[in-house]
């Protein structure tokens, strides 16, 4: 910084005269230059906008007399004592290293991949099993995916497997190996989300059927563990049709009419795995007030275990003009049997009840059976029993020329029932198509064709959600297939 010397009175006079002379010369020179080079518009400084306004003429200002202002003495204010501020040490300069340039990275375009559909297209058959299959049980797993437990066989190798549809692909997992083919199967999940499978398979000795055995399998992690529930024979009738159920707790229940003849069974056998404990008992379900033993129809028995242990049977004793359907509820050791409906007996040894099922709806239980003459061309009646409170009502669908023994069903939440049965194609004893009867709560019904590629037998199972039916069945090539059907 440049220093200036002190000034006195003379210096101020000289300075004032010099300023007056300089001011006069500046005004004169400025006016002369302005008149010589003055454009119509003012030239703006670089970077300023050209506003295009004529600058006014500069008028010389008159001399302004200088007025001496007397100085006013301001009383002095004693300076406050300000403590000495200690010297602040110099902060050393920190050299920041140069940051290297980061090379630009080219990001490739991201290809949007369409996720596979959650639901299968309606009416499209999808193969589930890599090998041939037998009985099926279809459910919706905790994620809402259709999942099927079923019997498998390839040559002389038999087993139980589970397949689940995730996206558009079906998985496959072996549950257990069997000595012979699967007869019945049930499938469910416990509150922890672990799957359980209950199943029945035939005992064969010397090529002849010698009864049945019941097993239960549970999966923990990725490993399945199977447990045999019956060591000996479980029924000896060749036409006995067992029913299996997996409760919400994971417990497994199985029932079968225990018969040694082709005509009827007088005892219902109940085998279960409840809380890890085995149950094996015989039940004599008879009409209320009757003194004669109940003769359960050859294949008409079903079990349900949520929330209470429940059985559905059809009494088919000889010499009686009607058949009586019964619902039995057991709580602890208390067992109560109720007659839920009757229907005519054709008084023929071939006219039997065939199959049974039992469901629980928000309004109460729904039970189902069928009766027919027992020949290929017999007309069949499907008998539906609906519970509302403490009362039951029976509905009849038929007569129709559909299968009497090989059928499966699943109810909707509103009480409508999807029933699947087979029909002979062109009267052929070996070619069948699969039909669906949609039965409304008021008993009205309509029939529709599901597929012509079906193998008749006790292979189908169904489950519903919303307005959709999920169906498992066996095709003519003996493979297990899946189909989604809109209501």
Secondary structure as GFF3:
##gff-version 3
##sequence-region A 1 487
A	DSSP	alpha_helix	9	37	.	.	.	ID=ss1
A	DSSP	beta_strand	126	140	.	.	.	ID=ss2
A	DSSP	beta_strand	146	154	.	.	.	ID=ss3
A	DSSP	beta_strand	157	166	.	.	.	ID=ss4
A	DSSP	beta_strand	169	170	.	.	.	ID=ss5
A	DSSP	beta_strand	173	178	.	.	.	ID=ss6
A	DSSP	beta_strand	182	189	.	.	.	ID=ss7
A	DSSP	beta_strand	195	205	.	.	.	ID=ss8
A	DSSP	beta_strand	208	220	.	.	.	ID=ss9
A	DSSP	beta_strand	223	228	.	.	.	ID=ss10
A	DSSP	beta_strand	243	246	.	.	.	ID=ss11
A	DSSP	beta_strand	252	258	.	.	.	ID=ss12
A	DSSP	beta_strand	264	265	.	.	.	ID=ss13
A	DSSP	beta_strand	267	274	.	.	.	ID=ss14
A	DSSP	beta_strand	277	283	.	.	.	ID=ss15
A	DSSP	beta_strand	296	304	.	.	.	ID=ss16
A	DSSP	beta_strand	309	315	.	.	.	ID=ss17
A	DSSP	beta_strand	322	331	.	.	.	ID=ss18
A	DSSP	beta_strand	334	344	.	.	.	ID=ss19
A	DSSP	beta_strand	352	361	.	.	.	ID=ss20
A	DSSP	beta_strand	364	372	.	.	.	ID=ss21
A	DSSP	beta_strand	380	388	.	.	.	ID=ss22
A	DSSP	beta_strand	391	400	.	.	.	ID=ss23
A	DSSP	beta_strand	407	411	.	.	.	ID=ss24
A	DSSP	beta_strand	417	424	.	.	.	ID=ss25
A	DSSP	beta_strand	432	439	.	.	.	ID=ss26
A	DSSP	beta_strand	445	454	.	.	.	ID=ss27
A	DSSP	beta_strand	461	465	.	.	.	ID=ss28
A	DSSP	beta_strand	468	474	.	.	.	ID=ss29
A	DSSP	beta_strand	479	486	.	.	.	ID=ss30
###
